[in-house]
Amino acid sequence: MRGFVYVKVFFILALVNGFIVHKNDLPSLCSSKKERARRRPLQPYLVPGEKSSDLLVPTSSLISTSEDVSASSYKLYASRWLHLFLLSILALVSDWACFATAAVPSTFQQATGHESATLIDIFLVSNVLSCFLYTDISRRLGLRNSTVLASGLMFFGCGLRSGFGLHIPAYAWLVTGTILIGIAQPFFQCAPPLLSATWFATSERSLATATALNANQLGIAMAFVVGAASVTDTDKIAPYLGLITLTAGFCFLATTFLFRDRPPTPPTASAAKALDLSNTENQPLEDIPPPLLAYPSLLKTLLFETPGFTGPLVAFVASIGVTNVISSFVGDALDRATGGGSVGAVGAGFQIAIVLGGIIFSAYVDATRTYKRTTLGCLTFAVGTIALLGVAMGYDADLPPQLVIFSMLALGAAVGPVQPLNAELAVEVAHPIDENAIEATQQLAGNLFSALLVPIYQIAGRFDFEFIEDFSELAPATHYGFNADFDDATHLHHHLKGMIMPQPSWLTHSPTDVRGDTLLLFVLVAAAAAFFATFEFDLKRAALDDSAL
């Protein structure tokens, strides 16, 4: 009965939303043809050398008529912060649902017979497929309609996963709900650059993008804090998942009634210029047949015809891969490094560090526009922290737990900001190509890579590499009481030669080793930093905004 009430509420809200959306979108019978074309959410957009039907309009241009806007009339609306909050909370709930049982994997496996990491992988694969379609769907529906539709889909998916708060459903329903949530998430994760370009000033865009793009990390933090506190046994899983469903329902309701496509007037010269470009052809919109899928053409343009785009793409992918893997296996990492501890608190702290780091570094880049220098600094620092964690997570060394936890938090604060910074950098170098397509490409590549990285990371963890010979007679052992003795015969040890150094006094259980999974992350981030350093970037959108001042 309770589940039936949930379903009724879902469909009633969907009907109300449909009335609100279409009442605002349907052209008036007395409107002129030109006016009807202006109101439509899809506009033709030309990139040099392309036909109007080949590429998409940057949806940041879908604002009032450009002839009514001058440089002196750019205006910021207070409601931009409400829209940023709504998009951020949707992203938060989507990753809370994805990582819901990451803090209690053994309890979830006892209840369902399946690993929680499997659902995370299913979520990421669904996310990838949705990213490929996101640009075309959002182009046809507009920012508001697509966001509301996705929030409703997420609400229903959460309901299926939770048995609508009554009981843990069959595993097939858990998988189905996870797929629906994975399909919905790109509509929250790909939209931040578009939202910031549509609603925010030049000096606010990186900060706005970072806030919305990293809000999903707070969702993962919620999973660790609330999940660890709520799920004390298998009987508590269904009510906990029901709480996520209730939260998703409130988000759907708020988005339905409060979210809008755009402000009445553009906030920047680049937004106004995008509108001018969209009006370069006078052919009526109804006479332009849009392609069935325009995103593949845009993807080709971004990857092969846009100088500088692959640099931020690789940095973004490396960042999202590391954060997803650490988030999925933070419990295992803590067990290896400290012999246990508060998984919920440290897991949540890692996500909060990502968010705070994103806000701080994005605000700095808004003021300085030092995208390259800041990104390289973050990646270089991340390489150092991964190296330290690699020693701590090996079988031989015994580091102070405080140092291990601090290093994990520092890694989050360093590697997390790389995502929002390079989301904005990609928009800058690819301007005036559609922001939706740019972020969809980054999310598609990042989540596909993460889905592949998770099993590779698990396999790599079976290998162990020794870097320091046994100098225990020179270094007195100091035990912190966290690492258990391991039987070397039960592990695969592969010795790397030529890296022998005296052992510091604070390392014990000689020799010192690094597990293969941590070494994998080290090589990944180091290679991404080296590749990114080879690029120089032309900030086209910022130059356009500066020229209007």
Disulfide bonds with the S-S distance in Angstrom:
none
